[in-house]
Amino acid sequence: MPTLDRSGDVFLLDLGDTENRFHPDWLAAVDAALDEVEQADGPRALVTTATGKFFSNGLDLEWLAGHEAERSGYVSAVQHLLARVLTLPLPTVAAIQGHAFAAGAMLTLSHDVRVMRGDRGFWCLPEVDIQIPFTPGMSALIQSRLAPQTAHVAMTTGRRYGGAEAADAGIVDQAVAEDAVRSAAVELAGALAGKAGATLGTIKTRMYGPALDSLRADSPQLG
């Protein structure tokens, strides 16, 4: 399950050491951690990372298959998380130490800055291969954070990007050695911590208004 620590001005949210899929309990734990970060005073920034092979593999499809009646509410909760991270009133950095797939990749896009391991691990939107269309909100998020041609290739081909390829495509800001992912992210976050505040939150909200409207829409449909 996710854990939250703090070092100086930087909060470190570790998503866990499994595939870190978006189980409802996992979503609730992340939301609680973000409450703590958002309610803190003074300069602050957030680094989101994980431990092990995966950053996040996205939706918990096994849980979803057994809870069809809760599908709409579940997708709403996922989109709420993406929208919340996108508009947090503090600098955010995703430290992608392992695979980031599907909604896990979308979660990285909700952060202001992304640092990825350069030698191993993939960033991928596999929805075209697993036959699950993006919701309008997810499509809007991806297209608001990536260059048009990059978004087109990522969304329509399910291409797997290694760290260096992701950096070249503008999906991530830096590709670094495995042992430097977390430290590089913390350094970037710390340098920006003084920007935290309501003004930053307002800038993000206005910048991504159309995507946020889609992410916050009632009863989003998956598939």
N, C-alpha and C positions, 0 to 999 in steps of 0.2 A: 504493500500500500504506500501511497505517497507520504513523504516526510518533508518537514520544513525546518531549515536552520538559518541562522543569520551570522554574518561576519561583517562588522562595521556597518556600512550603508547598504550592503548587498544581501538580500534574501536568496537562499538557495533551495529551490523546490526540486526534490528528487522524486520522479514519478514512480519508482519502484525497480525491482530487479527481475521481473518476469517479462511477458510480452506487453504489459501495461495497457491492456485493452480497456475500453471505456465502459466498464461495468458500472451500474448505478451507484454502488458503494464507493467505487473509485472516483466517480464524478463528484460525489458529495464530499469526499476527502479533499479533492483539489479545490473545490469551491470554498471549503472552510479555510484552507491555507491561504487562498487569495483574499478572503475576508481579513485575515490577520495582516497580510502585506498592505492591503489598501487602507486599513485603519491606523497604521503606524504613522508617526509624525516625523517631520524633517526629511532631509535627503534620503532617498532610498531607491533601489532598483531591484529587479528580479532576474535571476538566472534559473531557467528550467532545464533540467537534464534528467538522466536516469542512470541506472547501474547495470552493467552487463551488456548483452548482445543487442538489446532493443531499446530505442527511445520510446516508441509506441507503435503498435500494430493497428491502432484505431478502434473501430466499433467492435463491441463484443457480440459477434454474430451468433455464437452459441447461446448466449443468454437471450438474444433477440428472438431466435427461433422458437424458444420455449415460452415467450411472452408476447405473442402477436397482438393481444389486446392493448398492450402498453407501448406499441411501436411509435405512435405519434408523439406521446409524451417523452419517450426516450430520445427521439431525434431532436425534439425541442430542447431537451437538456444538453445534448451535445452542441447544438448550435448556440445555445446560451453561453456555454464555456468559450467557444471560439470568439463570439462577440465580446465577451467580457475581457478576455486577454487582449484582443485587438484594441480595446479602448481604455485599458488600465491607465490611470493618471501618473504613471511612473515608467521609466525606461525598462524594457524587457529584452532579454537575450535568450535565445534557445541554444543550448549546448548539446549538439546532436552527436552523441558518442556511439550510436548504433543505428540499426534500421529504423527508419521513419516511413511508415506506409499508410496510405489512405487517410483517414481522419487524423492519424498521428502526424502525417506530413502536413495536413491542414493546420494542425495546432502549431507547428513550427512557423507557418506563414502568418499566424496571428501575432507573433512576436515582432518587435521592431528590428532586431538584428539576429542573424543566425550564424553560428560557428559550427562546422562539421568536421568530423574525423576524415582525414584525407585518404587513408590507405585501405580502409575496409568499411563496409556498411553501405546501404542504399537508401536514397530518398525516392519515393515512388507513389504515384497515384494509379493503382491497379484496377480502378472501377470498371474500365472497359473490358478487362479480362474476366472479372468475377461477376459481370452482368448486373451491376448495381449502379444505376445512373446517379450522378450527382444531384442533390437537391438544388433548387434555385439559389438558396443561400450559400451553399458550399461552392457552387459555380462562381457566384459573385465574389466571394472571398478570394478564391484562387486567381481570378482574373484581375482583381484589384491589387494583388501583391506581386504578380509576375508580368513580365513583358508579354505582349499578345502572342508572339510566335512560340515562346517558351511554354505559355499556358496551353496553347493548342497542342503542341507535341506531347506534353506531359499528360494532358487529359484524354487525348484521343488515341494514344499509342501505348500508354502504360509504361513508358520508358523508365528504366531503373538508372538513376544517376548516382555514381560514386561521388565522393566528396569533391575531387578536383573538377569533375564534369559539372557538378552542381554549382560550384563557384564560377566556372566559365559561363554558365547559363544565367547567372544572376539569381539563382534560387537561394543560395547561401552567400554570405558576405565574405567568409574566410573558410579555407580548408587547411587544417593544421594536423600535426602529429597527434596520435592517440593521447599521449600523456599531457598534451597542451590544450585539449579541448576545454576542459573546465576552467583552467587558469586563465586562458585567453578570454573566455566569456565573462568571468568575474572581473577581469581588468577593464574590459569594455563597459560593463555595467557600472562599475565603480566610478569611471570617468564621467558618466552621464547622470549619476544619482542626483545631482543638484538640480536637474531639470524637472524633478517630480513636482506634481501639484495640479490644481484644477485646470490651469491654462493648458498644460500638456494634454490632459484628458479631453478638453474641449476641441483642441486642434485635431486629435485623432478622430473624434466623433464626427466632426464636420468633414474631414478628409475622406472618411470611409462611409459616409451617410447612406448611399444606395446599397452597399453590401450589408450594412447593419440592418437596414430595413428588411432585406431578404432573410437574414439570419434570425431576426426577431419575429418573423411572420408566424401567425397562428397555424397550427396543424401542418407542419411541413411533411411532405411525402417522400419516403425513401423507396426507390424501386418503382 
